[in-house]
Amino acid sequence: MALAGGGKMLTFAPSNQGKTNTEVIEKFLPVKFEIEAQQRGCHFISVKSR
């Protein structure tokens, strides 16, 4: 999703490693990740170009 410049997916709660990975990707690519909590422990993870 980051290389494509955008996207969104529904998943379970991201792990600490997943959160760290998004932070590292944001340092190298012109993208911004957002993680939004949803019902029943699900989360939307989206990435947008900056």
Buried (B, 14 or more C-beta within 10 A) or exposed (E): BBEEEEEEEEEEEBEEEBEEBBEEBBEEBEBBBEBEEEEEEEBEBBBBEE
